[in-house]
Amino acid sequence: MELRYTKWGLANRFNKYILVNKDLLEFPDLYSEVLKHELAHTDKLFSASDLKQDIKVDHFAWKIFWFSITHPRALVQLLPIWWYEGEFVFDLNMLFMWSFIVIGSLVYLRLLL
């Protein structure tokens, strides 16, 4: 699978390539773990296994957290929609997670009031 490098986000798998933050190359252990994570995804637009893959907290979550703090451009990874090579890219798993967070928060606030 082709690897393409960018200065934004952490990593994303698309049908024919994986988009990886070029700054991850400075952290070989984290880079390796992130690639393993992306390779575990399917090429489907959306699948339960892909969602499960993104929701599970991996053992390298703290490394990702610290990488994101020291490389703030990596926080773009949390956006469900972004712009890449002249087109909008949708991360349906992230869109689903943000929807769940927003709806859950609204329901929780409604129960408090």
Buried (B, 14 or more C-beta within 10 A) or exposed (E): EEEBEBEBBBBBBBEEEBBBBEBBEEBEEBBEBBBEBBEEBEEEEEBEEBBEBBEEEEEBEEBBEEBBEEBEBBEBBEBBEBEBEEEEBEBBBBBBBBEEEEEEEEEEEEEEE
